[in-house]
Amino acid sequence: MKDNLNWDEYFIAIAKLSAGRSKDPNTKVGACIVNNENRILSIGYNGTPNGFDDELFPWQREGSFLETKYAYVCHAELNAILNYHGSRSELKNARIYVDLFPCNECAKAIIQSGIKEVIYLSDKYKDSDNNKASIKMFNECGVKLRKLEKLNHKKVEVNLLPDEQIKIS
């Protein structure tokens, strides 16, 4: 059947939908953690820590460190791990779907949580030292990396109006 999503397409679509919650004007990232039975364990998106008003948050990319988002933002992967309320043992051997390849800080959290596979769409910072560190840690710790390339060229359109269908083309 060509009109349905395979598991990778489904979970990366959930990650991308979650990214839509981010207030970051430049980079919206979502994450979806899934167990071996294809059950969603948790989701997350990049955003402010709980209690930090999104409207007062410094979303700038340039300027002094304390006046930029980099000092404060919680990445999607970390939020997905922290949002999980089950037994930590259930994260062992899980996989995480993300729009953007994880930074070195998120790589540490992924490894420590027991997640064993990272499936990602974009690696736009692949030549950065940050991503090189992530790859080194993932390889050393046995975390499988998989880039989703073609996804059968499907486009998923979700209309939030009542009685509208989801379109997959």
C-alpha positions in Angstrom: 0.0 0.0 0.0 1.5 3.2 -1.1 -0.6 5.7 0.8 0.5 4.7 4.2 3.6 5.7 6.1 6.3 3.1 7.1 7.6 3.2 10.7 10.6 5.5 9.9 8.3 8.0 8.1 5.7 7.9 10.8 8.2 8.6 13.7 10.2 11.2 11.9 6.8 12.9 11.0 6.0 12.9 14.8 9.4 14.5 15.5 8.8 17.1 12.9 5.3 17.8 14.1 6.8 18.2 17.7 9.3 20.7 16.3 6.3 22.9 15.4 6.0 23.6 19.2 9.4 25.3 19.3 9.4 29.1 19.5 12.9 29.3 18.1 12.7 31.6 15.1 15.7 30.0 13.4 15.9 26.3 14.2 12.9 24.1 15.1 13.9 20.6 16.1 11.8 17.7 17.4 12.6 14.3 18.8 10.6 11.1 19.2 11.8 8.2 21.3 10.5 4.7 20.3 11.0 1.3 21.8 11.6 -2.0 19.9 7.8 -2.6 19.7 7.3 0.7 17.8 5.6 2.3 20.7 6.3 6.0 21.4 7.9 6.5 24.7 8.4 10.3 24.7 8.7 13.3 22.5 10.4 16.7 22.8 11.3 19.9 21.0 13.9 22.6 21.5 12.7 25.3 23.8 13.0 27.1 27.1 13.3 25.4 30.5 10.1 25.0 32.5 9.2 28.3 34.1 11.3 30.4 31.7 8.8 32.7 29.8 9.2 32.0 26.1 8.4 35.7 25.4 11.3 36.9 27.5 13.7 34.4 26.2 16.7 35.7 24.3 16.3 33.8 20.9 19.2 35.7 19.3 22.0 33.7 17.7 24.5 36.6 17.9 25.8 38.7 20.7 27.3 38.0 24.1 26.8 34.5 25.3 24.3 35.4 28.0 22.2 37.4 25.5 21.8 34.5 23.1 19.7 31.3 23.1 22.8 29.1 23.5 23.1 29.7 27.2 19.6 28.6 27.9 17.8 26.5 25.3 17.0 22.8 26.0 17.4 20.7 22.9 14.7 18.4 21.6 16.7 15.2 22.4 17.3 16.2 26.0 13.7 17.3 26.4 12.4 14.0 25.1 14.6 12.1 27.5 13.6 14.4 30.4 9.9 14.2 29.5 9.9 10.4 29.7 8.1 9.3 32.9 8.5 5.5 32.7 11.2 3.3 34.0 14.7 4.3 32.8 15.3 0.6 31.8 12.6 1.0 29.1 14.8 3.6 27.3 17.6 1.0 27.0 17.9 -0.2 23.4 15.3 2.4 22.2 15.7 4.6 19.2 15.4 8.3 18.8 14.2 10.1 15.7 15.4 13.7 15.3 15.2 16.3 12.5 18.8 17.5 13.1 21.8 15.4 14.0 22.4 15.6 17.8 25.0 18.0 19.3 27.7 16.6 21.6 25.8 17.5 24.8 22.7 15.6 23.5 24.9 12.7 22.4 26.0 12.3 26.0 22.4 12.3 27.3 21.4 9.8 24.6 24.2 7.5 25.5 23.6 7.8 29.2 19.9 7.1 28.8 20.6 3.8 27.0 19.2 4.7 23.6 21.0 2.6 21.0 20.0 4.1 17.7 19.8 7.7 16.3 17.7 8.2 13.2 18.0 11.7 11.7 17.1 13.8 8.7 19.6 16.6 8.5 23.3 16.8 9.3 23.8 20.4 8.3 26.6 20.8 10.9 28.4 17.6 9.9 31.8 19.3 9.6 31.7 21.0 13.0 33.8 19.8 15.9 30.6 19.4 17.9 29.2 16.8 15.5 32.6 15.1 15.1 32.6 14.7 18.9 29.0 13.3 18.8 30.0 10.7 16.2 33.1 9.7 18.1 31.1 9.1 21.3 28.3 7.3 19.5 30.7 5.0 17.7 32.7 4.3 20.9 29.6 3.5 22.9 27.8 1.4 20.2 25.0 3.7 19.3 23.9 3.1 15.7 23.5 6.1 13.4 21.2 6.2 10.4 20.4 9.1 8.1 16.9 9.0 6.5 17.6 9.8 2.9 14.6 9.5 0.6 11.6 8.6 2.6 9.9 7.5 -0.6 9.5 11.2 -1.4 6.4 11.4 0.7 4.8 14.6 1.9 2.5 14.6 4.8 0.1 17.4 5.2 -1.9 17.8 8.5 -4.8 20.3 8.5 -5.9 21.1 12.0 -9.4 22.0 10.9 -12.3 19.7 12.0 -13.2 16.9 9.6 -10.1 17.4 7.4 -8.2 14.4 6.3 -4.4 13.9 6.6 -2.9 13.9 3.1 0.0 11.8 2.1 1.5 12.3 -1.3 
